[in-house]
Amino acid sequence: MEFEYLGEHEVKNIKEPVRVYRVLMGSQTPKSLVMETLELPDKPSIAVLPFDNMSGDPGQEYFSDGLTEQIINGLCKVSNLFVIARNSSFAFKGKSVSIKQIAREMGVKYILEGSVQRAGNRLRITAQLIDAATDYHLWSESYDRDLEDIFALQDEITLIIIETMRIKLTVGEQARLWAGMTTNIQAFDMMMRGLDAWNRVNEKDNKQAQHFFEQSINLDKSYALAYAWLGFTHISDIFYGWSKSPIESFGQAEICAEKGLSLNDSLDTVHNLLAWNCMVKRQHDEAIKEAELAIDLNPNGADVYASLAFIHCFADNSKLAIELVNRALRLNPIPTHFYYTVLGIAYRLEERYGEAIELVNKCLEENPDNLQALLLLAACYSFLNRSEDANKASKEILRINPNFSVVNYVTTLPYKNQEVVSGYVDALRKAGLPE
């Protein structure tokens, strides 16, 4: 029989929370989130599930999510590990899926799960590392600590996981595990709130994330990671068309990248931000160099692989872009819509319009107002001479941005090959978008 883990629950007259399971009876087996079967990597592989918020306050959800994300980020920097990205791990949040099934769908051997209970300045954190194939608990521990001990505690948990899986760290990896972090608990708290907002990927929450990252920096002027993520909120404003002044937003992104780099030049997020900045300036070689450096610093960085693929699309290397996105998808099997957009762009460049349309529609299921995806959809329908579908996509674009102009839009496209730009612009005009 298979079982689903239903989390830890308070039980009357029992002091400690009790782990609850449900026996699965045939048709009750949860539906798979990932259709294909993923093979185990040739190195120890792990997915870190979002730690349960046991505080009884939904407002503390960002904190337990943030702790999970910090542990994932630390593990990602270890080259001898294979680590599933945050987005895929968090896809199982609140779902009753067995450990064995999660491991099978993510294509990993180990699962880390846990819980966080925060009450005032006290924390109770439990964690357990499980061999999913045997359901054997390799390690489990409970910690009762002061809130200020959170930094040392997440370091301790990360190192224990690495040691339990018998991974040897290089000197450089030991130094980079917590690069760019803070020792200011209020700054850390604001960072966690900012990441929680940024991960929702919409204009309102992106603005909220900017506020939280700015507050984090005000509390700790040396917090390199906060500068990097603040820079990415400005990049998001440009990329998704949320900025009233793209030039000003880009200037802010450059300031954040320079400040982050001056504080810590070994932080992968800073170099990824630099890569995006170089791409916007059409400095394709420099952008590729920075993204590759970010991957060296974070070999499990799925989002960085996707960013590098995006850059290669504009640098006229669409075949390589497809390879890179597929590598990112293995690390992040349940990705954000950005991955679908990048792969869709690469397919369009390869004239694989039908496949591009399929991916863009997946993207729009998650975010129906994604302007970049709708533009790609309109162009692909236009290339296929499906004028009715192209016009329908164009109407959606004008609904979102009534002032859209093909001429203005083309100035934002950092393509190296101008013939690609001309073909794309012609397709958008043909789809019915105004000059």
C-alpha positions as CSV (number, residue, x, y, z in Angstrom):
1,M,0.0,0.0,0.0
2,E,1.1,3.6,-0.6
3,F,0.6,6.4,1.9
4,E,0.2,10.2,1.8
5,Y,1.8,12.3,4.4
6,L,-0.8,14.8,5.8
7,G,1.6,16.8,7.9
8,E,2.0,17.2,11.7
9,H,-1.1,17.8,13.7
10,E,-1.8,18.8,17.3
11,V,-3.6,15.9,19.1
12,K,-5.5,16.3,22.3
13,N,-3.5,15.3,25.5
14,I,-0.3,14.7,23.5
15,K,2.4,17.3,23.9
16,E,4.3,16.9,20.6
17,P,2.6,17.2,17.2
18,V,1.8,13.8,15.6
19,R,2.7,12.9,12.1
20,V,-0.5,11.8,10.2
21,Y,-0.7,9.5,7.2
22,R,-3.5,8.3,5.0
23,V,-3.6,4.9,3.3
24,L,-4.1,5.2,-0.4
25,M,-6.6,2.8,-2.0
26,G,-6.0,2.4,-5.8
27,S,-8.0,5.3,-7.3
28,Q,-7.2,7.6,-4.4
29,T,-3.6,7.8,-5.7
30,P,-2.9,11.6,-6.3
31,K,-2.7,12.7,-9.9
32,S,0.9,13.3,-11.1
33,L,2.0,16.8,-11.6
34,V,4.8,15.8,-14.1
35,M,3.8,13.6,-17.0
36,E,7.2,12.1,-18.0
37,T,9.3,9.8,-15.8
38,L,12.6,11.5,-14.8
39,E,15.7,9.4,-14.4
40,L,17.9,9.8,-11.3
41,P,20.9,12.0,-11.8
42,D,24.4,10.5,-11.5
43,K,25.0,12.5,-8.2
44,P,23.1,12.6,-4.9
45,S,19.8,14.4,-5.7
46,I,17.3,16.2,-3.3
47,A,14.1,18.2,-3.3
48,V,13.4,20.4,-0.3
49,L,9.7,20.6,0.4
50,P,8.3,23.9,1.8
51,F,8.5,23.7,5.6
52,D,5.0,23.7,7.2
53,N,4.0,26.8,9.0
54,M,2.9,25.6,12.4
55,S,2.5,29.0,14.0
56,G,-1.3,29.1,13.6
57,D,-0.9,32.4,11.8
58,P,-1.1,32.5,8.0
59,G,0.7,35.8,8.1
60,Q,3.9,33.8,9.1
61,E,3.8,31.7,5.9
62,Y,6.4,33.9,4.3
63,F,8.8,33.1,7.1
64,S,8.6,29.3,6.8
65,D,8.8,29.6,3.0
66,G,11.8,31.9,3.3
67,L,13.7,29.5,5.5
68,T,13.0,26.7,3.0
69,E,14.3,28.9,0.2
70,Q,17.5,29.8,2.0
71,I,18.2,26.1,2.6
72,I,17.6,25.4,-1.1
73,N,19.9,28.3,-2.1
74,G,22.6,27.0,0.1
75,L,22.4,23.4,-1.3
76,C,22.2,24.7,-4.9
77,K,25.8,26.0,-4.6
78,V,27.3,22.5,-4.0
79,S,28.5,21.2,-7.4
80,N,28.4,17.5,-6.2
81,L,24.7,17.8,-5.5
82,F,21.6,17.8,-7.8
83,V,19.0,20.2,-6.2
84,I,15.4,20.7,-7.4
85,A,14.5,24.4,-7.8
86,R,12.1,26.3,-5.5
87,N,9.3,26.6,-7.9
88,S,9.0,22.8,-8.4
89,S,9.3,22.0,-4.7
90,F,6.7,24.5,-3.8
91,A,4.3,23.1,-6.4
92,F,3.5,20.4,-3.7
93,K,2.7,22.9,-1.0
94,G,-0.6,22.1,0.6
95,K,-1.0,19.0,-1.6
96,S,-1.5,15.5,-0.1
97,V,1.2,13.6,-2.1
98,S,3.4,10.8,-0.8
99,I,7.1,11.3,-0.4
100,K,7.7,8.5,-2.7
101,Q,5.6,10.0,-5.5
102,I,7.2,13.5,-5.1
103,A,10.6,11.9,-5.4
104,R,9.5,10.0,-8.5
105,E,8.0,13.1,-10.1
106,M,11.0,15.2,-9.4
107,G,13.5,12.5,-10.3
108,V,15.4,12.6,-6.9
109,K,16.6,10.2,-4.3
110,Y,16.2,12.3,-1.1
111,I,13.5,14.5,0.3
112,L,13.9,17.1,3.1
113,E,10.8,18.2,4.9
114,G,10.1,20.1,8.1
115,S,8.1,22.6,10.0
116,V,8.5,26.0,11.5
117,Q,6.7,27.3,14.6
118,R,7.4,31.0,15.4
119,A,6.1,32.6,18.6
120,G,7.4,36.0,19.4
121,N,11.2,35.7,19.6
122,R,11.2,31.9,19.8
123,L,11.4,29.3,17.1
124,R,10.7,25.6,17.0
125,I,12.1,24.0,13.8
126,T,11.9,20.3,12.9
127,A,13.5,18.7,9.9
128,Q,13.9,15.3,8.5
129,L,15.9,13.9,5.6
130,I,14.3,10.9,3.9
131,D,15.6,8.3,1.5
132,A,12.4,8.2,-0.7
133,A,13.2,4.8,-2.2
134,T,13.0,3.1,1.2
135,D,11.2,5.8,3.2
136,Y,14.0,5.5,5.7
137,H,14.7,8.7,7.8
138,L,18.4,9.2,7.5
139,W,18.3,12.1,9.9
140,S,15.7,14.1,11.9
141,E,16.0,16.8,14.5
142,S,14.0,19.3,16.4
143,Y,15.4,22.7,17.5
144,D,14.1,25.2,20.0
145,R,16.0,28.5,19.5
146,D,15.7,32.2,19.8
147,L,14.8,34.0,16.6
148,E,18.3,35.6,16.4
149,D,19.7,32.1,16.0
150,I,18.0,31.5,12.7
151,F,21.1,32.2,10.7
152,A,23.3,29.7,12.6
153,L,20.4,27.2,12.5
154,Q,19.9,27.2,8.8
155,D,23.7,26.9,8.3
156,E,23.7,23.9,10.7
157,I,20.8,22.2,8.9
158,T,22.3,22.7,5.5
159,L,25.7,21.3,6.6
160,I,24.1,18.3,8.3
161,I,22.2,17.5,5.1
162,I,25.4,17.7,3.0
163,E,27.3,15.6,5.5
164,T,24.5,13.0,5.8
165,M,24.6,12.5,2.0
166,R,28.4,12.2,2.2
167,I,29.1,15.2,0.0
168,K,32.5,16.8,0.2
169,L,32.6,20.6,-0.1
170,T,35.4,22.4,-1.9
171,V,37.0,25.4,-0.1
172,G,35.2,27.8,-2.5
173,E,31.8,26.1,-1.9
174,Q,32.2,26.4,1.8
175,A,32.9,30.1,1.4
176,R,29.9,30.7,-1.0
177,L,27.2,28.8,0.9
178,W,26.0,31.9,2.7
179,A,27.5,34.6,0.5
180,G,25.6,37.8,0.5
181,M,23.6,37.0,3.7
182,T,22.9,39.3,6.6
183,T,23.1,38.9,10.4
184,N,20.3,41.4,10.9
185,I,17.1,39.6,11.7
186,Q,14.9,42.5,10.7
187,A,16.7,42.8,7.4
188,F,16.3,39.1,6.9
189,D,12.6,39.3,7.7
190,M,12.1,42.0,5.1
191,M,14.1,40.0,2.5
192,M,11.7,37.0,3.1
193,R,8.7,39.2,2.7
194,G,10.1,40.6,-0.5
195,L,10.9,37.2,-2.0
196,D,7.4,36.1,-1.1
197,A,5.9,39.0,-3.0
198,W,8.3,38.8,-6.0
199,N,7.5,35.1,-6.5
200,R,3.9,35.9,-7.3
201,V,4.9,37.7,-10.5
202,N,2.4,40.5,-11.0
203,E,2.7,44.3,-11.1
204,K,1.2,44.9,-7.6
205,D,3.3,42.3,-5.8
206,N,6.4,43.4,-7.7
207,K,6.0,46.9,-6.4
208,Q,5.5,45.5,-2.9
209,A,8.6,43.4,-3.3
210,Q,10.6,46.6,-4.2
211,H,9.3,48.2,-1.0
212,F,10.4,45.2,1.2
213,F,13.9,44.9,-0.5
214,E,14.4,48.6,0.0
215,Q,13.5,48.3,3.7
216,S,15.9,45.3,4.0
217,I,18.7,47.5,2.6
218,N,17.8,50.4,4.9
219,L,18.2,47.9,7.8
220,D,21.5,46.5,6.5
221,K,23.4,48.6,4.0
222,S,25.8,45.7,3.3
223,Y,23.1,43.1,2.3
224,A,24.3,42.2,-1.2
225,L,21.5,39.8,-1.9
226,A,18.9,42.5,-1.1
227,Y,20.5,44.8,-3.7
228,A,20.4,42.0,-6.3
229,W,16.8,41.2,-5.8
230,L,15.8,44.9,-5.8
231,G,17.6,45.1,-9.2
232,F,15.5,42.2,-10.5
233,T,12.2,44.0,-9.5
234,H,13.3,46.8,-11.8
235,I,14.1,44.4,-14.6
236,S,10.7,42.8,-14.1
237,D,9.1,46.2,-14.5
238,I,10.8,46.6,-17.9
239,F,10.3,43.0,-19.1
240,Y,6.6,42.8,-18.3
241,G,5.8,46.4,-19.3
242,W,5.0,47.6,-15.8
243,S,7.5,50.5,-15.8
244,K,6.3,54.1,-16.6
245,S,9.9,54.9,-17.4
246,P,12.0,51.9,-18.7
247,I,15.1,54.1,-18.9
248,E,14.8,55.0,-15.2
249,S,14.0,51.4,-14.2
250,F,17.1,50.2,-16.0
251,G,19.2,52.9,-14.3
252,Q,18.0,51.6,-11.0
253,A,18.8,48.0,-12.0
254,E,22.4,49.1,-12.9
255,I,22.9,50.9,-9.6
256,C,21.7,47.7,-7.7
257,A,24.0,45.5,-9.7
258,E,27.1,47.7,-9.1
259,K,26.4,48.0,-5.4
260,G,25.8,44.3,-5.0
261,L,29.0,43.5,-6.9
262,S,31.0,45.9,-4.8
263,L,29.7,44.2,-1.6
264,N,30.1,40.6,-2.8
265,D,31.5,39.5,-6.2
266,S,30.9,35.8,-5.5
267,L,27.1,36.0,-5.4
268,D,25.5,34.3,-8.3
269,T,22.3,36.5,-8.2
270,V,24.4,39.6,-8.7
271,H,26.1,38.2,-11.8
272,N,22.8,37.0,-13.1
273,L,21.5,40.6,-12.7
274,L,24.6,41.9,-14.5
275,A,23.9,39.5,-17.3
276,W,20.4,40.9,-17.8
277,N,21.7,44.5,-17.7
278,C,24.3,43.7,-20.3
279,M,21.6,42.0,-22.5
280,V,19.4,45.1,-22.3
281,K,22.5,47.2,-23.5
282,R,22.9,44.6,-26.4
283,Q,26.3,43.6,-25.0
284,H,25.7,40.0,-25.8
285,D,29.1,38.5,-25.2
286,E,29.4,40.2,-21.8
287,A,25.9,39.1,-20.9
288,I,26.8,35.5,-21.7
289,K,30.0,35.7,-19.7
290,E,28.2,37.0,-16.6
291,A,25.5,34.4,-16.8
292,E,28.0,31.6,-17.2
293,L,29.9,32.9,-14.2
294,A,26.6,32.8,-12.2
295,I,26.2,29.2,-13.2
296,D,29.8,28.4,-12.0
297,L,28.9,30.0,-8.7
298,N,25.5,28.2,-8.5
299,P,25.7,24.9,-10.5
300,N,22.1,24.0,-9.7
301,G,20.7,27.5,-10.6
302,A,17.8,26.6,-12.8
303,D,16.8,30.2,-13.3
304,V,20.3,31.2,-14.3
305,Y,20.2,28.5,-17.0
306,A,16.9,29.9,-18.2
307,S,18.4,33.4,-18.2
308,L,21.4,32.3,-20.2
309,A,19.0,30.6,-22.7
310,F,17.1,33.9,-23.0
311,I,20.3,35.8,-23.7
312,H,21.3,33.2,-26.4
313,C,18.0,33.7,-28.1
314,F,18.9,37.4,-28.6
315,A,22.5,36.5,-29.5
316,D,21.3,34.4,-32.4
317,N,22.1,31.0,-30.8
318,S,18.6,29.5,-30.6
319,K,19.7,25.8,-30.8
320,L,21.9,26.3,-27.7
321,A,19.1,28.2,-26.0
322,I,16.8,25.1,-26.4
323,E,19.5,22.9,-24.8
324,L,19.9,25.3,-21.9
325,V,16.2,25.6,-21.2
326,N,15.9,21.8,-21.2
327,R,18.7,21.7,-18.7
328,A,16.8,24.2,-16.6
329,L,13.6,22.2,-16.8
330,R,15.4,19.1,-15.4
331,L,16.3,21.2,-12.4
332,N,12.9,22.8,-12.3
333,P,10.3,20.3,-13.8
334,I,7.4,22.5,-12.7
335,P,8.7,25.8,-13.9
336,T,7.5,29.4,-13.9
337,H,6.0,30.8,-17.1
338,F,9.3,32.5,-17.9
339,Y,10.7,29.1,-19.0
340,Y,7.8,28.6,-21.4
341,T,8.3,32.0,-22.8
342,V,12.0,31.5,-23.4
343,L,11.6,28.1,-25.0
344,G,8.7,29.5,-27.1
345,I,11.0,32.3,-28.4
346,A,13.7,29.7,-29.3
347,Y,11.2,27.6,-31.1
348,R,9.9,30.7,-33.0
349,L,13.5,31.5,-34.1
350,E,13.8,27.8,-35.3
351,E,10.5,28.3,-37.2
352,R,8.8,25.6,-35.0
353,Y,5.7,27.8,-34.6
354,G,3.3,25.1,-33.6
355,E,5.5,24.0,-30.7
356,A,6.0,27.7,-29.7
357,I,2.2,28.2,-29.6
358,E,1.7,25.2,-27.4
359,L,4.3,26.5,-24.9
360,V,2.9,30.0,-24.9
361,N,-0.6,28.8,-24.2
362,K,0.8,27.0,-21.2
363,C,2.4,30.3,-20.1
364,L,-0.9,32.1,-20.5
365,E,-2.8,29.5,-18.4
366,E,-0.6,30.7,-15.5
367,N,-0.6,34.4,-16.4
368,P,-3.2,35.4,-19.0
369,D,-2.0,39.0,-19.0
370,N,1.6,38.2,-19.9
371,L,2.3,40.7,-22.6
372,Q,5.5,39.1,-23.8
373,A,3.7,35.7,-24.3
374,L,0.8,37.3,-26.1
375,L,3.1,39.1,-28.5
376,L,4.9,35.8,-29.2
377,L,1.5,34.1,-29.8
378,A,0.4,36.8,-32.2
379,A,3.6,36.6,-34.2
380,C,3.5,32.8,-34.4
381,Y,-0.1,32.7,-35.6
382,S,0.9,35.4,-38.1
383,F,3.8,33.3,-39.4
384,L,1.4,30.4,-39.9
385,N,-1.1,32.7,-41.7
386,R,-3.7,32.0,-39.0
387,S,-5.0,35.6,-39.2
388,E,-8.1,35.1,-37.1
389,D,-6.1,33.7,-34.2
390,A,-3.4,36.3,-34.7
391,N,-6.0,39.1,-34.5
392,K,-7.5,37.6,-31.4
393,A,-4.1,37.7,-29.7
394,S,-3.6,41.3,-30.8
395,K,-6.9,42.3,-29.3
396,E,-5.7,40.9,-26.0
397,I,-2.5,42.8,-26.3
398,L,-4.4,46.1,-26.9
399,R,-6.7,45.3,-24.0
400,I,-3.7,45.1,-21.6
401,N,-1.9,48.0,-23.2
402,P,-4.2,50.3,-25.3
403,N,-1.2,52.5,-26.3
404,F,0.9,49.6,-27.7
405,S,3.0,50.5,-30.7
406,V,5.1,48.2,-32.8
407,V,7.7,50.9,-33.5
408,N,8.1,51.6,-29.8
409,Y,8.2,47.9,-28.9
410,V,10.9,47.1,-31.4
411,T,13.3,49.5,-29.7
412,T,13.2,47.3,-26.6
413,L,14.3,44.1,-28.5
414,P,18.0,43.4,-28.0
415,Y,18.4,41.1,-30.9
416,K,21.9,40.8,-32.5
417,N,20.5,39.8,-35.9
418,Q,18.4,42.7,-37.4
419,E,16.8,40.3,-39.9
420,V,15.2,38.5,-37.0
421,V,13.8,41.8,-35.8
422,S,12.4,42.8,-39.2
423,G,10.6,39.4,-39.6
424,Y,9.2,39.7,-36.1
425,V,7.9,43.2,-36.6
426,D,6.3,42.3,-40.0
427,A,4.5,39.4,-38.3
428,L,3.2,41.7,-35.5
429,R,2.0,44.2,-38.1
430,K,0.3,41.4,-40.0
431,A,-1.4,40.3,-36.8
432,G,-3.1,43.7,-36.7
433,L,-1.1,45.6,-34.1
434,P,-0.8,49.4,-34.7
435,E,2.4,51.0,-36.0
